[in-house]
C-alpha cells in the first residue's frame, strides 16, 4: 500500500507522541463531564509522564535494539569491502550558513561513527540518503560535502534519490552492484538497525551490522535502578518518539512487505 510523503507525515504526528497525547487530551477535554473523557485525560497524562522517564525509554528500546554492537575483531574479520551509512535527517534554512542546508543531528552521529569505523578498518565510505520530499538537497550530498570539507575524505559513492529506508536499501544495492561490492558494514542507529537490515537483505545486500547509539543499557552493564530513573527529564520524550517510530516502522514493513 503506497502512501504519499505528506500523508505519512500526518499519520506519524497522529500516531506517535506528543501528537497522540495531545489528541487524547483534546478528546478528553471535549468529554470531560463523562468518565470516558476523564479516563482519556488520565491516560494521556500518565503516558506523557512515563514516556519522559529514562526507565521507560530503556524498557521500550531493549527488545527493539536486538542487534548487538560489532566488535573490532568482528569488523576486522568481516571481509567487508566498504562501509554503507544509512543517513537520516537534514537541518534546513540555517541563518548562520546563509540559509544553506546542512546535516541534522542524527545524520551527523551516523557520519561520525562511520568515520570512526573508516579510520579503524580503512574501508571506503558509501553514503545513502535522499530528500524526503524531493524538493531539497539530498542528505547524502550534504554528507559527502561535509566529509570532504571536514576531513578531506571523498566517499566511494553516494545514493541520493531515496526518500525512506526501503529506498536507501534498494537504490544502494544498485550502486553497490555498479561498484562491484559484495559485502558492506552497515552503519545506523541501534533502534533503526532491525528495519534497516530487513530492507537491506530484501534488496540483496550482504550487510554486516554495526549499530551504535543504543537507547537501552545492556543487561551486563545495567546498574540497579534509582529514583531518578523514574523522574521525567528533558529530551526523554524525543528518545521515546524515536523508539516508537521504529516500532511503527517495523509494523508497517510487516504489513506491506512481510
C-alpha positions in Angstrom: 0.0 0.0 0.0 1.6 3.3 -1.2 1.0 6.4 0.8 2.4 9.8 -0.2 5.0 11.6 1.9 2.6 14.2 3.2 0.1 11.7 4.4 2.8 9.6 6.0 4.0 12.7 7.9 0.4 13.4 9.2 0.0 9.8 10.3 3.2 9.9 12.3 2.1 13.1 14.0 -1.3 11.4 14.9 0.1 8.0 16.0 3.3 9.0 17.9 3.9 11.2 20.9 3.5 14.0 21.5 0.8 14.2 18.8 -1.2 11.2 20.0 -1.1 12.5 23.6 -2.3 16.0 22.6 -5.2 14.3 20.6 -6.2 12.2 23.6 -6.2 15.3 25.9 -8.3 17.2 23.4 -10.9 14.4 23.1 -10.8 14.0 26.9 -11.4 17.7 27.4 -14.4 17.6 25.0 -15.9 14.7 27.0 -14.6 15.9 30.4 -18.0 15.6 32.1 -18.1 11.9 31.3 -16.0 9.1 32.7 -14.7 8.4 29.2 -13.3 11.9 28.9 -11.7 11.9 32.3 -10.1 8.5 31.6 -8.5 9.8 28.4 -7.1 12.8 30.2 -5.6 10.5 32.9 -4.3 8.1 30.3 -2.6 10.8 28.2 -1.1 12.4 31.4 0.2 9.1 32.6 1.7 8.2 29.2 3.3 11.7 29.0 4.9 11.1 32.3 6.1 7.5 31.6 7.5 8.3 28.1 9.5 11.1 29.6 11.4 8.8 32.1 14.8 7.1 31.4 13.4 3.8 32.8 10.6 3.5 30.3 12.8 4.6 27.4 15.2 1.8 28.4 12.4 -0.8 28.6 10.9 0.2 25.3 14.3 0.2 23.5 15.6 -3.1 24.9 13.6 -5.5 22.7 13.9 -3.3 19.7 17.6 -2.9 19.8 18.2 -6.6 19.2 21.3 -6.4 17.0 24.4 -6.2 19.2 27.3 -3.8 18.7 30.0 -5.1 16.4 33.4 -5.7 18.0 36.7 -4.7 16.4 37.5 -8.3 15.8 34.2 -8.9 14.0 34.7 -5.9 11.8 38.3 -6.9 11.0 37.2 -10.5 10.1 34.1 -9.5 8.2 35.5 -9.5 4.7 33.5 -6.3 4.0 34.6 -4.1 1.2 33.0 -0.8 2.2 31.1 1.0 4.9 27.5 1.8 4.0 25.9 4.6 6.0 22.1 5.0 6.0 21.6 8.7 6.7 18.7 10.3 8.4 17.8 14.0 8.8 18.9 17.3 7.5 18.8 20.8 9.0 17.1 23.3 6.7 17.4 27.1 6.3 20.3 27.8 8.7 20.8 31.5 9.1 24.4 31.1 10.2 25.1 29.4 6.9 23.2 32.0 4.8 20.2 29.7 4.7 22.1 26.7 3.3 21.1 23.1 4.3 23.3 21.0 6.5 23.3 17.6 8.2 20.8 17.1 11.0 22.0 15.7 14.4 21.1 12.0 13.6 22.9 12.1 10.3 25.9 13.8 12.0 26.0 11.0 14.6 26.0 8.3 11.8 28.7 10.1 9.9 30.8 10.4 13.0 30.5 6.7 13.8 31.0 5.7 10.2 34.1 7.9 10.0 35.5 6.2 13.2 35.0 2.8 11.6 36.7 4.0 8.4 39.7 5.0 10.4 39.7 1.7 12.2 39.2 -0.5 9.1 40.4 1.7 6.2 37.3 0.7 4.3 35.8 3.3 1.9 32.6 5.1 2.8 29.3 4.9 0.8 26.5 7.3 1.7 22.8 6.7 1.2 20.0 9.2 1.7 17.9 11.5 -0.5 15.4 14.2 0.2 12.2 13.1 1.9 10.0 15.5 -0.1 12.3 15.5 -3.1 12.5 19.3 -3.1 15.7 20.0 -1.1 19.4 19.0 -1.1 19.7 15.2 -0.7 21.2 14.2 2.7 23.9 12.1 1.0 25.1 15.1 -1.0 25.2 17.2 2.2 27.1 14.3 3.9 29.6 14.0 1.1 30.3 17.7 1.1 30.7 17.7 4.9 33.0 14.7 4.7 35.2 16.2 2.1 35.3 19.7 3.7 36.0 18.5 7.2 38.3 15.5 6.6 39.4 15.6 3.0 38.0 12.1 2.5 35.8 11.5 -0.6 33.1 8.9 -0.4 33.4 5.9 -2.8 29.8 6.5 -3.9 26.5 8.2 -2.9 22.9 7.2 -3.3 20.8 10.4 -3.2 17.4 9.5 -4.7 15.8 7.6 -1.9 13.1 9.0 0.4 12.9 6.3 3.1 14.8 3.3 4.5 13.5 1.0 1.8 14.6 3.3 -0.9 18.0 3.6 0.9 18.4 -0.2 0.6 17.2 -0.9 -2.9 18.9 2.1 -4.5 22.1 1.4 -2.5 22.0 -2.2 -3.8 22.1 -1.0 -7.4 25.0 1.3 -6.5 26.9 -1.5 -4.8 26.4 -3.7 -7.8 27.8 -1.0 -10.1 30.8 -0.6 -7.8 31.4 -4.4 -7.7 31.0 -4.5 -3.9 29.6 -7.7 -2.5 29.6 -7.1 1.3 29.4 -4.0 3.4 29.5 -2.9 7.0 26.1 -1.2 7.6 26.0 1.8 9.9 22.9 3.2 11.5 21.4 3.8 15.0 20.7 0.7 17.0 17.0 1.3 17.1 16.9 1.7 13.4 19.1 -1.3 12.6 16.4 -4.0 12.6 14.4 -2.2 10.0 17.5 -1.2 8.1 18.7 -4.9 8.0 15.3 -6.1 6.9 15.3 -3.8 3.9 18.9 -4.3 3.1 18.6 -8.1 3.0 15.4 -7.8 1.0 17.4 -5.7 -1.5 20.1 -8.4 -1.7 22.7 -6.5 0.3 25.1 -8.7 2.3 25.4 -6.5 5.3 27.5 -6.8 8.5 25.5 -4.7 11.0 27.4 -2.1 13.0 24.7 -0.4 15.2 25.5 2.4 17.6 23.8 5.0 19.8 21.9 2.4 21.9 18.9 3.8 23.9 18.9 0.9 26.3 21.7 -0.3 28.6 22.7 -4.0 28.0 21.9 -6.3 31.0 25.6 -6.9 31.7 26.2 -3.2 32.1 23.0 -2.2 33.8 23.1 -0.8 37.3 20.2 -1.1 39.8 17.5 1.5 39.0 17.3 4.6 41.1 14.5 7.0 41.8 15.9 9.5 39.2 15.3 6.8 36.5 11.6 7.3 37.1 11.7 11.1 37.0 10.7 12.9 33.8 13.7 14.5 32.1 14.1 16.9 29.2 14.8 15.0 26.0 13.4 11.7 27.0 10.1 12.2 25.2 12.2 12.7 21.9 14.0 9.5 22.6 10.7 7.7 23.2 9.4 9.1 19.9 12.4 7.7 18.0 12.0 4.2 19.6 8.2 4.2 18.9 8.8 5.5 15.4 11.0 2.5 14.7 8.4 0.1 16.2 5.8 1.6 14.0 8.1 1.3 11.0 8.6 -2.4 11.7 4.8 -2.9 11.9 4.4 -1.0 8.6 7.1 -3.1 7.0 5.4 -6.3 8.1 2.1 -5.2 6.8 3.4 -4.2 3.4 6.4 -6.5 2.8 6.1 -9.3 5.3 
